[in-house]
C-alpha cells in the first residue's frame, strides 16, 4: 500500500551524446555526465564519490560502458 514509487527510467540522446566520466588529476574529483559529440560541450549530471554512485548512475541511464576524460 505504501511502497516505493517506481521511477521512470532516465534517458539521454544516444545519437548525439556520449556518457563520460570526467576526472580531475589534481583533486581526484569525478563527475558523470554526457558529452555532445558535435560541439564537445559537457553536461554534468552527478558527482561520483564512490563506486556505488557510479553504479547507480550507470543503472539509472542504462549505460554498460563509460569512458574517462582527464
Steps between C-alpha positions, in 0.01 A plus 500: 500500500772749595782353294765683309394667178658364187702776336493544125821398326722796419601541140756689294555564129707198399566629148636844590646452849734254668523411871828627648665492841707817547786452746717772650867415514565744786213435740374159389147633465282306257188627325276287280314656212451515128721650230347642182677327212458795263600793722703328772291669773475305826181485709569383854233283659642343817795535735663160546637443850512120500462195278139474620425848362648403162304174496177687580563754221568225248194301613270806487594582141549142376870549425727197469829672418623851590816674386726718718631846417775679688 
